[in-house]
Amino acid sequence: MGGGVHPPLSVVLTWPTPNYVDPVTRGWEVPIMCMVLFAIALIVVLARLWARLVLQHNAGLDDLFIVFSMVGCTA
């Protein structure tokens, strides 16, 4: 059965064999970038909460949703 989601056997035979002994690995760029961006987001959220709770004494439902969102981002 040719075409569709199943490639022809001639195409499959041209694929390189997987390298299980010394596989190509990726660096730490993406995890480090995620950690830096999460730290920036956390600082911004904490600054907003501080401004709303300490300075204005007026926290709203949107602040609660932001806290719940940060809990989800932390996981």
VMD Tcl script that draws the C-alpha trace (Angstrom):
set ca {
  {0.00 0.00 0.00}
  {1.78 3.15 -1.16}
  {1.29 6.76 -0.20}
  {-0.87 8.09 2.57}
  {0.51 7.83 6.07}
  {2.65 4.81 5.20}
  {5.77 5.67 3.16}
  {6.89 3.23 0.48}
  {9.47 0.61 1.44}
  {12.07 2.20 -0.85}
  {11.82 5.40 1.20}
  {12.01 3.58 4.53}
  {15.17 1.75 3.43}
  {16.93 5.07 2.73}
  {16.44 6.31 6.31}
  {19.58 6.27 8.48}
  {19.78 3.76 11.30}
  {19.34 5.20 14.81}
  {22.51 5.82 16.78}
  {21.87 4.22 20.17}
  {25.54 4.15 21.21}
  {26.35 7.87 20.96}
  {23.09 9.73 20.25}
  {22.96 13.41 19.37}
  {21.93 15.39 22.43}
  {20.65 18.90 22.82}
  {22.22 21.51 25.04}
  {20.87 23.43 27.99}
  {19.78 26.49 26.02}
  {16.04 25.86 26.11}
  {15.79 24.81 29.80}
  {17.90 27.81 30.85}
  {15.75 30.15 28.74}
  {12.60 28.71 30.33}
  {14.03 29.21 33.82}
  {15.02 32.82 33.08}
  {11.63 33.68 31.59}
  {9.84 32.00 34.51}
  {11.93 34.02 36.96}
  {11.04 37.25 35.13}
  {7.34 36.31 35.12}
  {7.48 35.49 38.84}
  {9.11 38.84 39.63}
  {6.46 40.69 37.62}
  {3.61 38.81 39.33}
  {5.08 39.39 42.79}
  {5.56 43.10 42.02}
  {1.94 43.35 40.87}
  {0.68 41.56 43.97}
  {2.80 43.78 46.20}
  {1.46 46.89 44.49}
  {-2.14 45.71 44.70}
  {-2.01 44.37 48.27}
  {0.41 46.71 50.03}
  {0.12 50.01 48.19}
  {-3.50 50.03 47.03}
  {-5.09 47.61 49.52}
  {-7.32 46.55 46.64}
  {-6.71 43.03 45.36}
  {-9.31 41.70 42.99}
  {-10.41 38.49 41.35}
  {-7.93 39.02 38.54}
  {-5.06 38.83 41.05}
  {-6.38 35.52 42.33}
  {-6.48 34.19 38.76}
  {-2.91 35.34 38.22}
  {-1.78 33.45 41.33}
  {-3.58 30.31 40.11}
  {-1.93 30.71 36.72}
  {1.51 30.95 38.30}
  {0.83 27.77 40.28}
  {0.09 26.04 36.97}
  {3.21 27.50 35.37}
  {5.33 26.34 38.28}
  {4.20 22.77 37.84}
}
mol new
graphics top color blue
foreach p $ca { graphics top sphere $p radius 0.5 }
foreach p [lrange $ca 0 end-1] q [lrange $ca 1 end] { graphics top cylinder $p $q radius 0.2 }
display resetview
